[in-house]
Amino acid sequence: MGSQLIISVGREFGSGGHVIAEALAKHYDIQFIDHHLMEEVALERNLNYEELKEYDEKEKKPIITRRIRGLSNSPEENLAYLQFDYLKKKAVKGDSFVIVGRCSEHVLREFKTMVSIFVLGDRNCKVKRVMERYNLKESAAIKLMDEKDFKRKRYHNSHCEGKWGDSRNYDISVNSSKLGIDDTVKMLIDYIDMRRGKMD
């Protein structure tokens, strides 16, 4: 069984994907990386984190974005690729980690030690979860959920060949509403363990 393990977790807002990713990182005792990745990149590159936040997880604008000799005029694209490069370097070093989002199933697809997961959920269950988590009324929860997923989809699809949430782009897609969070984690652990046994 290989020693390196990379788990990529994409998720719909309200599906519990972030909690599931944290649980997997805890189970395998490996680093957990989420939106704080940008802070690590800023520190490594000696960049101003506060200035970068404006462009984080934003789609590049295809009409005005131009690449000349490998350089882009899009701050959104440049920031995305700084994060992608950071993840690739960690993978090349042999680090094990769980990464949430950041197009990681696409960025790290060449690494055979990666297991890519997409977590979705029934809409009514996601709305209820968002209402409880953020103390929102149903209409506000639906609005927030739709806005978040729209942003994730636009960001992902502007940087990747495959489409966000398309099951063909992930090793496994799972509806967390069917089993609940805890049993979904257990099922994913079983799957990951079987996959690890075939990684050598």
N, C-alpha and C positions, 0 to 999 in steps of 0.2 A: 504494500500500500504506500503510495507516495506521501511524502511529508508535507508538501505544500497543499493548501486548500484555499481556493478563492470562491466566494459565494456572491453572485450578483443578484440583487433583488430589485426588480421593478415593481411598481404597485399603483393601483388606483387609489385616489384619496378616499379615506374612510374604510379601506379594506383591512386595516390592521397590518399592512405590509411592513411598516417601520418597526412595530412591536415584534413581529415575527423575525425580522432580520436581527434585531437586538438579541432575541432569545437564541437564535442560531449561533451568533457570535459568542454568547455566554456558554452555550453547550460545548462548543469546540475550543473555547478559551483562545480565541483569536481576536485581532483588532477589529473594532467596529468603526466604519467610516460613513458619515452621512453628509449633511450640508456643511458641517464644520471642515470639510475637505478644503474649502476655499481659504480658510484661515491658515491651514498648514501650508498651502501653496504660497500664500502671501508672505508668510514667515520665511519659507525656504528661498524665495526669490527677492526678499527684501522689498516688497511692494506694500502700498498702503491699502489695508483691508477695507477701510471705510469707503475709499474711492472705488474699489472693485465691486462692492455689493450691488451697485446700480446695474451692473451688466451680468450678474450671476444668473445662471439658468434662464437666459433669454435666447430667443431664436435669433439667428443671423438674418439680416434683411437682404434677401437674394437680389433685389433690384439694384441696390447700391453697393453690395459687397463685392470687392474685387481682390483677387490674389495675384501678386506680382513677385516672381522669384521666391515663391513659398511664403510670402508675407501678406497678411490681410489688413485691409483698412477698417475691419469690423472689430470693435472692442469686445463684442459679445462672442465672436468666433475665437479671438485670441485668448480670452479668459477660459473658454471651454477647452481649448487645446492645451493650455497650461495644465489644467486639471487632468485631462486625458493622459498627457505625458507623465504626470506625477504617478498616476495609477500604473501605467506601463512599467515605469522604473521599479516600483515596488514589486510588481509581478516578476520582472526579470531577475530581481535580487533573490527571489524565492520566498518572499514574505507571504504569509497567510492572512487573509482578512475577509470581512464581509463588507461589501460596498452597496449602498442604497442609491439607486438611480444613476445619474451622470452618464447615461448611455453605456454603462459598463459592460452589458452583455455584447455590445458591438465592439467597443474599444478593446476588450480583452479576449475577443473570440479566438485568437490564435493560441491561447494557453489551454492545454488539455486538462489542466488542474482546476479549471473553472467550472462551476455548476451555475447555470443561469435560471432564475426563477421569476415568474410574474405572478403577483397576487392580485386577484380581482374579488369582487363580491356582489351579492344581490343589492340592487339599488336601495331597497327599503332598509336593509341592514346597515348599509353604509351611511344613509341619512341619519338613522338612529344613533349610530356611533359618533358621528360628527356633532349631532345635537348635544349628546352627553359630554363629549370631550371638550367642546368649546362653549358649552352653555348657551346654545343658540336655539331660536325657534325654527320650526321645520323649513319655512321659506328661506330663512337666512342660511341654514345648513345646506340646502340644495344649491343655493347660489354660490356659496363658498366651494362646495364640492365640484360643481361644474367649472368654475373658474380655475381651480387648481389643476384639474385634469386637462383642461384646454391648454393651459400654460405648459404642462409637462409634455403633452402631445406635440405642441408646436416646437418646443425646445428640442425634443428627441428627434423628430422627423426632419429638422433642419440640419442636423449633424450626422445622421445615420442613413444607411441604405434601407434597412428594414423599418417597418412602421411600428410605432409604440403600441404595445399590447397585443400585437399579432403573435399568436401562439407558435407560429413557425420560426420565430426568432429567438425562442427560449427553449431550454431543455425541458422545462415543466411549467405549466400554468395551472394555478389552483384557485378555486373559489373558496375563500376562507369562511364564507357564510354557511357552508354545508356542514363542516365539522366543528366550527368554532376555532378560536385562535390557538388554544393549547393543543388540541388534537391535530390541527393543521401543522403545527411545529413538529409534533411527533412523527407525522407522516412524512414530512420533508426530511427529517433526520434519517429515517429509514431509507429514503430514496438516495440521499447524499452518501450514506454509508455504503450502499450498493454500488453507487457510481465510483466511489473512492477505490473500491476493490477492483475496479476495471481500469484504473488510471495508469497503472504501470505498463 
